[in-house]
């Protein structure tokens, strides 16, 4: 397939599609992207460099998920796993399946950690709920939200049905953004700035790219959303992708900038861990944040279940096995999140080990293998560049994460919440 013939092939719809509208698909993509940890990535990279890297990761995400669908059309495949199997055989298929399972599965764990962190603080602000109450116990809250909300929503079979759920999550994310912006103005003066707060770049920039990739990645569910479109064409997919990623990028940059400008070097992996417990506006923000995380959880469960279905059940799950597999996935993720509660290292490792290959390396490697264009064609050159960057981020980021692990102050009230302590606090962060 050469030139215009290849363009025609990648633009041609492969089937009549599902029941989802462009708007529903867009909401699902945005809900996949907007996530936690972005202010923390500014702390890791250095604020000016962090903002630049965030835009770069957004552009690469946009390009790579369109490239995925192009590859799917060229190879006549309908899932990420099928695409890799057709281009790189069984070994590539197993590597991709492992990564595509690990990323959303670890994301589910991180979402439960956030739910436990945020909602316990919300309940503690309710009169009559004491620190020893079950509603102040993160384990109880995680179990409660799992049984009542995340598990039932995760049992849906059609991802298009999550469109309204994702829209609700998007609205709450905008509310959270407004709260973070307000607190940047009203609370930031009370928080001492760390010594290197405005330095251009920091040594942990590669780990920061991993965290950003963790937040932005939607490659793992791109085929699911694409196949849900009523008219699954490359033109429609490009429109959905450009609009969704651009919108998410703007919100993410503002959210990351405001969060970091408020807390600078003290920024935690979960930004709401930084706000004081008696802050009522932040408490409402925690509630909204907890709800958005609960509503995002099922999207990741859809992907982990699809991977298991493709590897072990030839892509088809009966109703009974659909329920069993979903319950097992949710139960194991919940069990791990009950035992481990430090979010920062989870974001970094999942970003460099899972998200970076899924965003940077595999889509470009598949397209380069399938493309019949000249070696110096625009798509081929850009794909090569992204591939090299992905390998660098994955290998160097992993090594640096192990050599320089970040401290976790989970569940502690920050020193600036006690005004008498602030004047004695050395604003130089400990090594």
Secondary structure in CASP SS format (residue, H / E / C, confidence):
PFRMAT SS
TARGET T0000
AUTHOR 0000-0000-0000
METHOD secondary structure of the structure
MODEL  1
X C 1.00
X C 1.00
X H 1.00
X H 1.00
X H 1.00
X H 1.00
X H 1.00
X H 1.00
X H 1.00
X H 1.00
X H 1.00
X C 1.00
X C 1.00
X C 1.00
X C 1.00
X C 1.00
X C 1.00
X C 1.00
X C 1.00
X E 1.00
X C 1.00
X H 1.00
X H 1.00
X H 1.00
X H 1.00
X H 1.00
X H 1.00
X H 1.00
X H 1.00
X H 1.00
X H 1.00
X H 1.00
X H 1.00
X C 1.00
X C 1.00
X C 1.00
X C 1.00
X H 1.00
X H 1.00
X H 1.00
X H 1.00
X H 1.00
X H 1.00
X H 1.00
X H 1.00
X C 1.00
X H 1.00
X H 1.00
X H 1.00
X H 1.00
X H 1.00
X H 1.00
X H 1.00
X H 1.00
X H 1.00
X H 1.00
X H 1.00
X H 1.00
X H 1.00
X H 1.00
X H 1.00
X H 1.00
X H 1.00
X H 1.00
X H 1.00
X H 1.00
X H 1.00
X H 1.00
X H 1.00
X H 1.00
X H 1.00
X H 1.00
X H 1.00
X H 1.00
X H 1.00
X C 1.00
X C 1.00
X C 1.00
X C 1.00
X H 1.00
X H 1.00
X H 1.00
X H 1.00
X H 1.00
X H 1.00
X H 1.00
X H 1.00
X H 1.00
X H 1.00
X H 1.00
X H 1.00
X H 1.00
X H 1.00
X H 1.00
X H 1.00
X H 1.00
X H 1.00
X H 1.00
X H 1.00
X H 1.00
X H 1.00
X H 1.00
X H 1.00
X H 1.00
X H 1.00
X H 1.00
X H 1.00
X H 1.00
X H 1.00
X H 1.00
X H 1.00
X H 1.00
X H 1.00
X H 1.00
X H 1.00
X H 1.00
X H 1.00
X H 1.00
X H 1.00
X H 1.00
X H 1.00
X H 1.00
X H 1.00
X H 1.00
X C 1.00
X C 1.00
X C 1.00
X C 1.00
X C 1.00
X C 1.00
X C 1.00
X C 1.00
X C 1.00
X H 1.00
X H 1.00
X H 1.00
X C 1.00
X H 1.00
X H 1.00
X H 1.00
X H 1.00
X H 1.00
X H 1.00
X H 1.00
X H 1.00
X H 1.00
X H 1.00
X H 1.00
X H 1.00
X H 1.00
X H 1.00
X H 1.00
X H 1.00
X H 1.00
X C 1.00
X C 1.00
X C 1.00
X C 1.00
X H 1.00
X H 1.00
X H 1.00
X H 1.00
X H 1.00
X H 1.00
X H 1.00
X H 1.00
X H 1.00
X H 1.00
X H 1.00
X H 1.00
X H 1.00
X H 1.00
X H 1.00
X H 1.00
X H 1.00
X H 1.00
X H 1.00
X H 1.00
X H 1.00
X H 1.00
X H 1.00
X H 1.00
X H 1.00
X H 1.00
X H 1.00
X H 1.00
X C 1.00
X H 1.00
X H 1.00
X H 1.00
X C 1.00
X C 1.00
X C 1.00
X C 1.00
X C 1.00
X C 1.00
X C 1.00
X C 1.00
X C 1.00
X C 1.00
X C 1.00
X C 1.00
X C 1.00
X C 1.00
X H 1.00
X H 1.00
X H 1.00
X H 1.00
X H 1.00
X H 1.00
X H 1.00
X H 1.00
X H 1.00
X H 1.00
X H 1.00
X H 1.00
X C 1.00
X C 1.00
X H 1.00
X H 1.00
X H 1.00
X H 1.00
X H 1.00
X H 1.00
X H 1.00
X H 1.00
X H 1.00
X H 1.00
X E 1.00
X C 1.00
X C 1.00
X C 1.00
X C 1.00
X H 1.00
X H 1.00
X H 1.00
X H 1.00
X H 1.00
X H 1.00
X H 1.00
X H 1.00
X H 1.00
X H 1.00
X H 1.00
X H 1.00
X H 1.00
X H 1.00
X H 1.00
X H 1.00
X H 1.00
X H 1.00
X H 1.00
X H 1.00
X H 1.00
X H 1.00
X H 1.00
X H 1.00
X H 1.00
X H 1.00
X H 1.00
X H 1.00
X H 1.00
X H 1.00
X H 1.00
X H 1.00
X H 1.00
X C 1.00
X C 1.00
X C 1.00
X C 1.00
X H 1.00
X H 1.00
X H 1.00
X C 1.00
X C 1.00
X C 1.00
X C 1.00
X C 1.00
X C 1.00
X H 1.00
X H 1.00
X H 1.00
X H 1.00
X H 1.00
X H 1.00
X H 1.00
X H 1.00
X H 1.00
X H 1.00
X H 1.00
X H 1.00
X H 1.00
X H 1.00
X H 1.00
X H 1.00
X H 1.00
X H 1.00
X H 1.00
X H 1.00
X H 1.00
X H 1.00
X H 1.00
X H 1.00
X H 1.00
X H 1.00
X H 1.00
X H 1.00
X H 1.00
X H 1.00
X H 1.00
X H 1.00
X H 1.00
X C 1.00
X C 1.00
X C 1.00
X C 1.00
X C 1.00
X C 1.00
X H 1.00
X H 1.00
X H 1.00
X H 1.00
X H 1.00
X H 1.00
X H 1.00
X H 1.00
X H 1.00
X H 1.00
X H 1.00
X H 1.00
X H 1.00
X H 1.00
X H 1.00
X H 1.00
X H 1.00
X H 1.00
X H 1.00
X H 1.00
X H 1.00
X C 1.00
X C 1.00
X C 1.00
X H 1.00
X H 1.00
X H 1.00
X H 1.00
X H 1.00
X H 1.00
X H 1.00
X H 1.00
X H 1.00
X H 1.00
X H 1.00
X H 1.00
X H 1.00
X H 1.00
X H 1.00
X H 1.00
X H 1.00
X H 1.00
X H 1.00
X H 1.00
X H 1.00
X H 1.00
X H 1.00
X H 1.00
X H 1.00
X H 1.00
X H 1.00
X H 1.00
X C 1.00
X C 1.00
X C 1.00
X C 1.00
X C 1.00
X C 1.00
X C 1.00
X H 1.00
X H 1.00
X H 1.00
X H 1.00
X H 1.00
X H 1.00
X H 1.00
X H 1.00
X H 1.00
X H 1.00
X H 1.00
X H 1.00
X H 1.00
X H 1.00
X H 1.00
X H 1.00
X H 1.00
X H 1.00
X H 1.00
X H 1.00
X H 1.00
X H 1.00
X H 1.00
X H 1.00
X H 1.00
X H 1.00
X C 1.00
X C 1.00
X C 1.00
X C 1.00
X C 1.00
X C 1.00
X C 1.00
X C 1.00
X C 1.00
X C 1.00
X C 1.00
X H 1.00
X H 1.00
X H 1.00
X C 1.00
X H 1.00
X H 1.00
X H 1.00
X H 1.00
X C 1.00
X C 1.00
X C 1.00
X C 1.00
X C 1.00
X C 1.00
X C 1.00
X C 1.00
X C 1.00
END
